[in-house]
Amino acid sequence: MLQILQHQRTGDIKVLKVPAPVCQKNGILVRTINSLISAGTERASFESTKMSLLQRAKKHPEQLTLLIEYFKKEGLKATISKVKSKLDSYKVFGYSASGIVIESRSNRFRPGDRVACAGAGIAMHSEILSVPQNLAAKIPENVDFESAAYTTVGTIALQGIRQTEPRIGEFIAVIGLGLIGLITVQILKANGCKVIGLDIKEENFELAQKVGCDICFPSQKIAKDDILSYTKGLGCDAVIITASAKSNEPIELALDISRKKGKIVIVGDIGMNLPRSPFYEKELDIRISCSYGPGRYDAKYELEGIDYPPAYVRWTENRNMSAFLELLSQGKVNTADLTTHRFDIKDAIKAYNLIAGKNNEKYLGIILNYSTSTSEIDRKIVLKEFHARQELVKIGLIGAGNFAQSVILPSLKNAKTELIGVSSTNPAELAAIGNRWGFSYVTTDSMNIIKDSNVNAIFCTTPHEYHSTFVIEAVKANKPIFVEKPLCVNEKQLQEIEDTVAKYSGRIMVGFNRRFSQSFKIIKEHFSKCPDPKVMHYRISAGRLSKEHWIYNDANKGRIIGEVCHFIDTMVFLTDAQPVMISAFSISGNNIELVNEDNVIINIKFSDGSVGSILYTSQGAKSVDKEYFESFSGMRTSKMYNFQRIELYDGKAQKIIKLNGEKGHNNEVFDFIKAVKEGTPMPIPFEQIKAVTLSTFAIHRSLQYSEIIEIK
């Protein structure tokens, strides 16, 4: 399929052939008929990408701060790799489209349904769209696809109007007569309001009055007297700001023309340095409208399809979409007058040259047209001809996110492997990673990787909920698999894996990289002549994640299963023993921003008599090293500071070793590849992988029942 993409480093916009997406759970697959270019939003987006790195850092200092924090925790090499991956990636455009359902995993839609689609990164400028059910709405029979392609923009306008709570006969001003502003005007007019339009470009007034403005004025403070006169001295009951401006001028104008106790609703991106006095004197109500409405930026609503009850949230973003489509059906909103240009998707570069100002042509609504062909959906794109090199292990990679690109792929390159195929649910991600790393093909169907006879080793770096599925399929296909931790997320999955491994003599490696680091190899050697049990303590200042992070959804089970497994495995490695008893206690605070289970103390008894404690917290200061480990046995002590420094004590002697912060990723990949090539056992015995996995489940049970859990 074709998709519009912009390269992050060069800023070049291209129409590229990429594999079609797959239909997600509670979602639909849509063949696009039309999509709308939101000129203001997309122009700002591609102009920012054309900035130098220094200019980008100045404009987005928060991103630079995050990068510095990443450097402190992960080191220089990983940071450089992360930056390169980001610069070699593609940005997607578009958030408003219409088309026909060609596959459905939602009980709300059937193939053949005509739908409007919404969402940045969802309703993109692409021939095929994978859309969650709450970001799609059926198009009424008398509404054409081109009009329906305006649905997202219209829904933004509608949500802004809902914030004003307009009443028939009220004077409402709209500052900014672009696409959203002109749709706002039409809906307000349909609501029986007197609509005043304001814009810095007076050439926009003719169209604004044609679609519903009762009167228009220049967007300047001198318009205040004219507006007061028009409103019979009252001022505006409400002002909706749909303009985009870096300055405070739109909000200052809104203050001037509002009546006492009026409302100001901000829809556009404007300066917000608000003067106090006018608000105080007029007791104004200021509101900011959040995009399409309730549900926006809520992953459970948007991506998982979990709706809000209408009795409590009457107008969600999806119900707003349907309401706007009904306005189109009733003829209350007309988009035909707003469309100035139409381009075929193959000629999309002309559209972006237009909004970049490469000619003096005036534009407003720009529609992209797509082929109505029902050709077969291609989920695999061949990038180059494959020539097998017998001496190299041939890799298939499932999952191509940040970790794969910044850690796993550089390690595979160092291990001198041959990269055959890579799969991801994100076609744009594949467009970048396939060529950059030299894969023979890219695909959105991961089973293409597992079934490929040329591939003789699998790497899996997907979200945790999918690990067990790909492990089982790889084992059945008689292919060794390296799966990034965890192995799986529940006991049922673990049992299925164990049964499959036994039946097919499966070879599995899990990405427990700490044991492969130079730091812990040195520590293990330090205690190699100590027969006594060890006393160990591992402190992890993990940092806080947003509660919207994918790791917290019900299917992925959180950070204990997803990350604490690392630290249990490290202790298993150092003791050569298995956990036999576990107890755990977490905080029980009432701060809704905290995940209590991310702040936990875990005590472990091992089969050789050793004991270990793990302190895992998300509440530590950012300036503190992420990981600290200490162990004691046979009158010896070791201390490890974030893989950068080790202190070893033997009697009165002390030895300090400085290291580069490497956490063992290169070594674990190299050892796995070596085992595949030579047919030797996997670097971590399956029984240890199983024991570590069972331990994470035991931690959850201990927290649930406040008991010491015996691991059998």
KAFEN-V681347 format. One record per residue. N is the residue number from 1. RES is the residue in one letter. PSI is psi in whole degrees, 0 to 359 (999 if undefined). OMEGA is omega in degrees with one decimal (999 if undefined). NEAR is the number of other C-alpha atoms within 8 Angstrom. Layout:
n->{N/N}
res->{RES/RES}
psi->{PSI/PSI}
omega->{OMEGA/OMEGA}
near->{NEAR/NEAR}
This chain:
n->{1/2/3/4/5/6/7/8/9/10/11/12/13/14/15/16/17/18/19/20/21/22/23/24/25/26/27/28/29/30/31/32/33/34/35/36/37/38/39/40/41/42/43/44/45/46/47/48/49/50/51/52/53/54/55/56/57/58/59/60/61/62/63/64/65/66/67/68/69/70/71/72/73/74/75/76/77/78/79/80/81/82/83/84/85/86/87/88/89/90/91/92/93/94/95/96/97/98/99/100/101/102/103/104/105/106/107/108/109/110/111/112/113/114/115/116/117/118/119/120/121/122/123/124/125/126/127/128/129/130/131/132/133/134/135/136/137/138/139/140/141/142/143/144/145/146/147/148/149/150/151/152/153/154/155/156/157/158/159/160/161/162/163/164/165/166/167/168/169/170/171/172/173/174/175/176/177/178/179/180/181/182/183/184/185/186/187/188/189/190/191/192/193/194/195/196/197/198/199/200/201/202/203/204/205/206/207/208/209/210/211/212/213/214/215/216/217/218/219/220/221/222/223/224/225/226/227/228/229/230/231/232/233/234/235/236/237/238/239/240/241/242/243/244/245/246/247/248/249/250/251/252/253/254/255/256/257/258/259/260/261/262/263/264/265/266/267/268/269/270/271/272/273/274/275/276/277/278/279/280/281/282/283/284/285/286/287/288/289/290/291/292/293/294/295/296/297/298/299/300/301/302/303/304/305/306/307/308/309/310/311/312/313/314/315/316/317/318/319/320/321/322/323/324/325/326/327/328/329/330/331/332/333/334/335/336/337/338/339/340/341/342/343/344/345/346/347/348/349/350/351/352/353/354/355/356/357/358/359/360/361/362/363/364/365/366/367/368/369/370/371/372/373/374/375/376/377/378/379/380/381/382/383/384/385/386/387/388/389/390/391/392/393/394/395/396/397/398/399/400/401/402/403/404/405/406/407/408/409/410/411/412/413/414/415/416/417/418/419/420/421/422/423/424/425/426/427/428/429/430/431/432/433/434/435/436/437/438/439/440/441/442/443/444/445/446/447/448/449/450/451/452/453/454/455/456/457/458/459/460/461/462/463/464/465/466/467/468/469/470/471/472/473/474/475/476/477/478/479/480/481/482/483/484/485/486/487/488/489/490/491/492/493/494/495/496/497/498/499/500/501/502/503/504/505/506/507/508/509/510/511/512/513/514/515/516/517/518/519/520/521/522/523/524/525/526/527/528/529/530/531/532/533/534/535/536/537/538/539/540/541/542/543/544/545/546/547/548/549/550/551/552/553/554/555/556/557/558/559/560/561/562/563/564/565/566/567/568/569/570/571/572/573/574/575/576/577/578/579/580/581/582/583/584/585/586/587/588/589/590/591/592/593/594/595/596/597/598/599/600/601/602/603/604/605/606/607/608/609/610/611/612/613/614/615/616/617/618/619/620/621/622/623/624/625/626/627/628/629/630/631/632/633/634/635/636/637/638/639/640/641/642/643/644/645/646/647/648/649/650/651/652/653/654/655/656/657/658/659/660/661/662/663/664/665/666/667/668/669/670/671/672/673/674/675/676/677/678/679/680/681/682/683/684/685/686/687/688/689/690/691/692/693/694/695/696/697/698/699/700/701/702/703/704/705/706/707/708/709/710/711/712}
res->{M/L/Q/I/L/Q/H/Q/R/T/G/D/I/K/V/L/K/V/P/A/P/V/C/Q/K/N/G/I/L/V/R/T/I/N/S/L/I/S/A/G/T/E/R/A/S/F/E/S/T/K/M/S/L/L/Q/R/A/K/K/H/P/E/Q/L/T/L/L/I/E/Y/F/K/K/E/G/L/K/A/T/I/S/K/V/K/S/K/L/D/S/Y/K/V/F/G/Y/S/A/S/G/I/V/I/E/S/R/S/N/R/F/R/P/G/D/R/V/A/C/A/G/A/G/I/A/M/H/S/E/I/L/S/V/P/Q/N/L/A/A/K/I/P/E/N/V/D/F/E/S/A/A/Y/T/T/V/G/T/I/A/L/Q/G/I/R/Q/T/E/P/R/I/G/E/F/I/A/V/I/G/L/G/L/I/G/L/I/T/V/Q/I/L/K/A/N/G/C/K/V/I/G/L/D/I/K/E/E/N/F/E/L/A/Q/K/V/G/C/D/I/C/F/P/S/Q/K/I/A/K/D/D/I/L/S/Y/T/K/G/L/G/C/D/A/V/I/I/T/A/S/A/K/S/N/E/P/I/E/L/A/L/D/I/S/R/K/K/G/K/I/V/I/V/G/D/I/G/M/N/L/P/R/S/P/F/Y/E/K/E/L/D/I/R/I/S/C/S/Y/G/P/G/R/Y/D/A/K/Y/E/L/E/G/I/D/Y/P/P/A/Y/V/R/W/T/E/N/R/N/M/S/A/F/L/E/L/L/S/Q/G/K/V/N/T/A/D/L/T/T/H/R/F/D/I/K/D/A/I/K/A/Y/N/L/I/A/G/K/N/N/E/K/Y/L/G/I/I/L/N/Y/S/T/S/T/S/E/I/D/R/K/I/V/L/K/E/F/H/A/R/Q/E/L/V/K/I/G/L/I/G/A/G/N/F/A/Q/S/V/I/L/P/S/L/K/N/A/K/T/E/L/I/G/V/S/S/T/N/P/A/E/L/A/A/I/G/N/R/W/G/F/S/Y/V/T/T/D/S/M/N/I/I/K/D/S/N/V/N/A/I/F/C/T/T/P/H/E/Y/H/S/T/F/V/I/E/A/V/K/A/N/K/P/I/F/V/E/K/P/L/C/V/N/E/K/Q/L/Q/E/I/E/D/T/V/A/K/Y/S/G/R/I/M/V/G/F/N/R/R/F/S/Q/S/F/K/I/I/K/E/H/F/S/K/C/P/D/P/K/V/M/H/Y/R/I/S/A/G/R/L/S/K/E/H/W/I/Y/N/D/A/N/K/G/R/I/I/G/E/V/C/H/F/I/D/T/M/V/F/L/T/D/A/Q/P/V/M/I/S/A/F/S/I/S/G/N/N/I/E/L/V/N/E/D/N/V/I/I/N/I/K/F/S/D/G/S/V/G/S/I/L/Y/T/S/Q/G/A/K/S/V/D/K/E/Y/F/E/S/F/S/G/M/R/T/S/K/M/Y/N/F/Q/R/I/E/L/Y/D/G/K/A/Q/K/I/I/K/L/N/G/E/K/G/H/N/N/E/V/F/D/F/I/K/A/V/K/E/G/T/P/M/P/I/P/F/E/Q/I/K/A/V/T/L/S/T/F/A/I/H/R/S/L/Q/Y/S/E/I/I/E/I/K}
psi->{161/142/145/126/152/127/130/330/313/336/0/136/132/154/107/152/122/160/147/148/167/159/126/162/137/31/183/157/130/131/116/137/313/149/155/129/117/95/315/311/314/327/315/323/312/336/323/327/334/356/157/166/323/318/320/320/322/323/328/69/335/327/323/320/316/323/320/318/321/319/317/325/325/347/170/315/313/325/316/317/320/317/316/318/319/315/332/10/176/143/139/155/157/143/12/117/169/154/198/133/127/347/142/134/24/139/0/341/155/152/138/342/140/126/150/142/147/161/126/133/0/294/64/174/85/147/329/135/139/114/124/152/329/358/23/147/143/141/129/153/326/11/128/164/322/315/319/337/345/1/317/313/318/325/324/316/316/317/323/320/320/327/335/340/59/151/152/132/353/150/117/126/142/114/113/104/48/202/308/320/317/326/322/316/314/319/320/319/320/338/1/22/158/118/126/124/139/137/154/344/110/341/347/350/324/311/321/319/330/321/354/348/132/328/152/148/155/143/72/160/336/346/349/312/320/321/320/321/316/326/14/38/357/317/175/136/328/152/127/122/108/4/162/125/144/336/177/3/317/317/325/321/319/322/319/322/357/146/169/137/24/179/144/123/125/117/319/172/103/167/145/32/88/129/140/318/310/324/317/315/324/354/52/150/113/134/147/127/127/88/237/346/185/133/337/134/10/108/324/323/307/315/326/349/20/115/160/141/130/330/334/330/90/316/87/175/325/319/330/320/314/323/320/319/326/324/321/316/322/356/13/336/133/117/347/322/343/340/119/336/149/133/146/149/326/337/23/334/325/323/318/331/325/309/346/354/23/354/171/20/136/142/161/269/125/118/135/135/143/154/142/13/144/37/161/142/123/112/13/128/121/128/328/160/139/127/109/137/109/329/350/143/135/119/136/127/124/113/123/44/195/317/317/318/325/340/302/312/318/323/321/323/317/328/359/64/172/121/115/296/152/139/150/157/352/103/322/324/319/325/327/312/327/310/322/319/358/30/151/327/163/151/151/359/105/336/338/325/311/324/348/118/341/338/128/10/138/139/133/118/40/172/154/328/339/354/311/321/312/329/312/316/322/317/317/328/5/40/127/142/133/113/128/146/150/171/318/180/1/169/323/315/319/318/319/320/315/318/319/319/317/319/320/8/49/150/113/138/134/144/56/80/338/321/341/356/153/325/307/338/319/317/318/320/323/326/10/334/13/110/346/155/157/151/121/147/128/118/127/115/89/339/154/136/154/142/350/356/143/335/340/355/161/329/335/346/6/187/341/309/323/337/323/336/325/313/330/315/323/317/324/317/316/330/343/35/167/148/138/334/144/139/149/145/133/167/165/50/171/7/114/345/346/142/110/321/349/3/91/148/127/131/134/133/132/161/340/5/352/158/151/149/141/123/112/124/148/6/7/160/144/336/349/141/144/316/136/134/140/147/156/135/141/39/25/154/147/149/135/126/94/35/15/340/139/138/125/132/133/100/238/351/145/137/131/128/127/137/177/7/2/133/10/5/314/314/319/321/316/316/323/313/319/317/321/314/319/352/21/168/154/151/332/123/141/326/325/319/316/316/318/317/315/326/321/323/322/325/315/318/322/318/324/319/358/48/159/127/127/132/117/999}
omega->{177.8/177.7/177.1/-177.9/175.0/179.6/-172.9/-177.6/-175.4/-176.1/-178.6/176.6/-176.1/168.3/-172.4/173.7/-179.2/178.5/179.3/179.2/174.5/178.2/-177.7/176.8/-177.7/-179.5/179.5/172.2/-171.8/170.9/-172.9/173.3/177.3/166.9/-176.4/171.2/174.2/-165.7/-177.8/-178.7/-175.2/176.1/179.3/-178.2/-176.8/175.2/179.1/179.3/179.5/177.2/172.5/179.6/179.1/178.9/178.9/180.0/179.5/-178.5/-177.6/-177.9/-179.9/178.1/176.8/177.8/178.6/179.9/178.1/177.8/178.0/178.6/-179.0/-175.7/-171.2/177.2/-173.7/-174.7/-179.5/-179.8/178.4/179.5/179.3/-179.9/179.1/179.2/179.4/-177.8/-180.0/179.2/179.6/173.2/178.5/178.5/173.4/176.0/-178.0/-174.2/176.0/-179.4/-175.5/178.3/177.5/174.9/-177.6/169.1/178.6/178.8/178.4/-172.4/175.6/175.2/-176.6/177.8/174.1/-173.0/167.0/-175.1/-176.7/170.0/172.9/-176.3/179.2/-179.3/-172.8/173.2/-172.4/-175.8/178.2/-178.4/171.0/-167.5/172.7/-171.5/-179.5/177.3/176.4/178.3/-179.2/-179.7/175.5/-173.7/-175.5/178.3/-179.0/-177.0/-177.4/177.6/-178.7/178.0/177.3/-168.3/-178.1/179.1/178.5/179.4/174.7/178.4/-178.3/179.2/175.9/178.6/179.0/179.4/-179.9/-175.1/-172.4/176.5/-179.2/176.2/180.0/173.9/-179.8/179.4/175.5/179.5/-177.2/-174.5/170.3/-176.9/-177.9/179.9/-177.9/174.4/175.9/178.8/-176.5/-178.8/177.1/179.8/177.5/-179.6/177.3/-179.1/169.9/-169.9/178.0/-179.7/176.8/179.0/179.3/179.6/-177.1/178.2/177.9/-171.9/-177.0/178.9/-179.5/179.7/177.6/-176.2/174.7/179.5/175.9/179.9/-179.0/177.8/173.8/-178.8/-179.0/-177.5/179.8/178.6/-175.2/-176.5/179.6/-179.7/176.4/178.4/-178.1/-178.9/178.2/176.0/-176.0/-169.2/-175.8/174.9/178.3/175.3/176.3/-178.8/177.5/179.5/172.7/-177.3/178.2/-175.5/176.6/-172.3/179.5/-178.2/178.1/176.5/178.5/177.5/-176.7/-171.1/179.3/172.5/175.8/-176.7/176.2/-179.2/170.7/-179.8/-178.1/176.7/-177.2/179.5/-175.2/173.0/-173.3/176.0/-166.2/172.9/-174.6/-168.0/-179.1/177.6/-178.7/-175.1/-177.5/-176.9/-175.7/177.1/179.1/-178.9/174.6/-178.8/-177.4/169.8/-172.1/-179.9/-178.9/-174.8/179.8/179.6/174.0/-174.7/-179.9/178.7/-171.1/-172.4/-178.4/175.4/179.5/-173.7/171.0/-179.8/-179.7/-179.2/-176.8/176.7/-173.8/-173.3/172.4/178.6/179.7/178.6/172.6/177.5/179.9/179.4/178.6/178.0/176.7/175.1/174.9/-178.5/-178.4/-179.6/179.8/176.5/-179.7/-180.0/-176.8/-179.7/-177.3/-176.5/179.7/-176.3/174.0/179.4/169.3/-179.4/179.9/-179.6/-173.8/179.3/178.3/179.1/-178.8/171.6/179.0/-176.7/174.6/177.1/-179.0/166.8/-173.9/-177.1/177.5/-178.5/175.0/177.4/-178.7/-177.1/172.8/179.2/-178.8/178.9/177.0/179.9/177.2/-179.0/-177.5/179.2/-177.7/-179.2/177.9/178.3/177.9/-177.8/179.4/179.0/-177.1/174.9/-174.3/171.5/-169.3/-174.5/-176.0/171.6/-173.2/-167.2/165.5/-177.1/176.8/-175.9/-173.6/-179.0/-175.9/-177.2/179.4/-175.0/-175.5/-175.2/-171.9/-176.7/173.9/178.3/177.1/177.3/178.1/-178.2/177.0/176.6/175.8/-176.1/-173.9/-176.6/177.7/179.1/176.8/174.2/-175.3/-178.7/-179.8/177.4/179.6/180.0/-179.7/-170.9/-177.3/-178.5/-176.5/-174.8/173.9/175.8/177.5/177.6/175.4/-177.3/173.7/177.2/-174.5/178.2/173.6/179.7/-175.4/-177.7/-175.6/-178.5/178.6/-177.7/177.4/172.0/-176.7/167.6/-178.5/179.4/178.8/167.0/-168.0/-175.0/-176.2/-173.8/-174.1/-179.5/-176.6/174.9/-178.5/-179.1/179.0/179.4/178.0/179.3/178.1/179.8/175.1/-179.3/171.3/179.4/177.0/-176.5/-3.6/176.2/-178.6/-172.6/175.6/-175.1/-180.0/178.5/-179.9/179.5/178.8/178.3/-178.7/179.0/-179.0/177.9/-179.7/-176.7/-173.1/-176.7/-174.7/179.9/-173.4/172.6/177.3/-173.4/173.2/-167.1/-174.4/-177.8/-179.4/-178.9/176.8/-178.6/-174.8/171.3/178.5/-179.3/179.4/178.3/-179.6/-178.3/-171.8/-178.4/-179.9/-178.9/-175.7/173.5/-177.7/170.9/-171.9/175.4/179.9/178.9/-179.1/173.6/-164.7/-175.6/-176.0/173.6/173.4/178.8/175.8/-179.1/-175.4/-176.2/-177.5/179.5/-170.6/-176.0/-174.8/165.7/171.7/-169.1/177.0/177.9/-173.8/-176.1/-178.6/176.1/177.0/-168.3/171.9/-179.3/178.6/178.8/175.0/178.9/-176.2/-176.6/-170.7/-178.8/-178.6/175.6/178.6/177.2/-178.3/168.6/-177.2/175.5/175.4/174.2/178.3/-179.1/-178.3/178.4/-174.4/177.3/-180.0/168.1/-173.9/-177.6/173.8/179.8/-164.9/170.3/-175.0/176.3/-174.7/171.1/-176.7/-174.8/178.7/-179.6/178.3/174.9/177.9/173.4/177.4/174.2/-177.4/-176.4/173.8/-173.3/-177.5/175.7/-178.3/-177.5/-178.7/175.7/-177.6/-172.3/174.9/-178.1/173.3/-179.9/-174.1/174.8/174.3/-179.7/175.4/-179.0/171.6/174.7/-179.6/-177.9/170.9/175.8/-179.6/-178.3/176.4/172.2/179.6/-177.3/178.5/-172.4/179.0/-176.5/177.1/178.3/180.0/179.1/177.5/-177.1/-173.0/178.4/-178.9/-171.9/173.9/-177.4/179.7/-176.2/-178.1/178.3/-180.0/-178.8/176.9/-179.5/178.8/179.7/178.0/-176.3/-173.8/-179.3/180.0/179.5/177.5/-176.0/176.4/178.1/-177.7/-179.7/177.0/177.2/179.1/-178.5/179.0/-179.3/176.8/-179.3/179.3/176.3/179.6/177.4/178.7/179.6/178.8/177.6/-177.4/-173.1/-177.1/-178.4/168.1/-175.8/176.4/-179.0/-177.0/999}
near->{11/11/12/13/13/12/13/13/9/7/11/7/9/8/12/9/7/12/13/13/13/10/12/10/8/12/14/17/15/13/12/14/15/14/18/14/11/11/10/6/7/11/11/8/8/10/9/8/11/9/9/6/6/7/8/11/10/7/6/8/8/6/8/9/8/8/9/8/9/10/11/8/8/9/12/7/6/11/13/8/12/11/8/8/11/8/9/12/14/12/9/11/11/15/15/18/21/16/14/13/16/11/10/14/10/11/7/5/9/11/9/7/9/10/13/15/18/13/11/9/9/11/16/16/14/11/12/11/14/13/15/15/12/13/12/13/11/9/10/8/5/5/11/7/10/11/12/15/15/13/16/15/11/13/15/13/14/13/14/15/12/8/9/11/6/11/8/7/7/11/13/13/12/16/15/13/15/9/11/12/14/11/11/13/15/14/11/13/12/8/9/10/14/12/15/13/17/13/13/8/7/8/5/9/11/7/8/14/11/7/11/10/15/9/8/11/10/10/11/8/7/6/10/11/7/8/11/12/8/7/10/7/7/7/12/15/11/15/14/15/15/15/14/8/10/7/8/12/8/13/12/9/12/11/10/9/11/14/11/8/8/13/13/16/15/13/15/8/10/12/10/7/5/7/6/6/6/10/10/8/7/10/10/11/8/8/9/7/11/10/10/15/14/9/10/11/5/8/8/8/13/15/8/10/12/8/6/9/7/7/5/6/9/8/10/12/14/11/9/14/15/10/8/12/13/9/10/13/10/7/7/10/10/11/8/6/8/9/11/9/9/9/12/9/11/7/8/12/10/8/10/9/10/11/10/7/8/7/6/5/6/4/9/11/13/15/13/14/11/10/6/6/4/4/4/4/6/8/11/11/10/8/10/7/6/6/4/5/6/5/4/9/12/12/14/15/13/14/12/16/9/8/9/11/14/13/11/11/10/10/12/12/8/7/9/7/10/9/11/13/14/17/15/14/9/8/13/12/12/15/13/11/12/14/9/7/8/7/13/13/13/16/16/15/12/11/6/8/15/13/7/7/5/7/13/11/13/16/12/13/14/11/9/13/9/8/15/12/7/9/12/12/9/13/17/10/8/8/13/14/14/13/15/12/13/15/12/12/13/7/8/6/10/13/8/9/11/8/8/13/12/8/7/9/8/13/11/12/13/12/10/11/12/12/11/12/13/9/11/12/10/8/11/9/7/9/10/7/5/7/6/6/10/12/10/12/11/13/10/11/14/9/9/7/6/5/7/8/8/7/11/11/10/5/7/13/12/9/10/13/13/13/10/11/16/11/11/10/13/12/10/13/9/9/10/6/9/11/14/11/11/17/14/13/10/11/8/5/6/4/5/5/5/8/8/10/8/12/13/14/11/12/11/12/12/12/9/8/8/11/12/13/11/13/12/13/12/11/8/9/6/7/4/7/11/9/11/12/12/11/11/11/12/8/7/11/11/14/11/13/11/10/13/11/11/14/11/13/11/9/6/5/6/8/7/8/7/7/10/7/9/11/11/12/14/9/10/12/12/11/9/12/10/9/12/12/8/6/6/7/7/11/9/8/8/8/6/11/12/9/10/14/13/10/13/12/11/12/14/9/11/15/12/6/6/10/8/9/11/8/10/3}
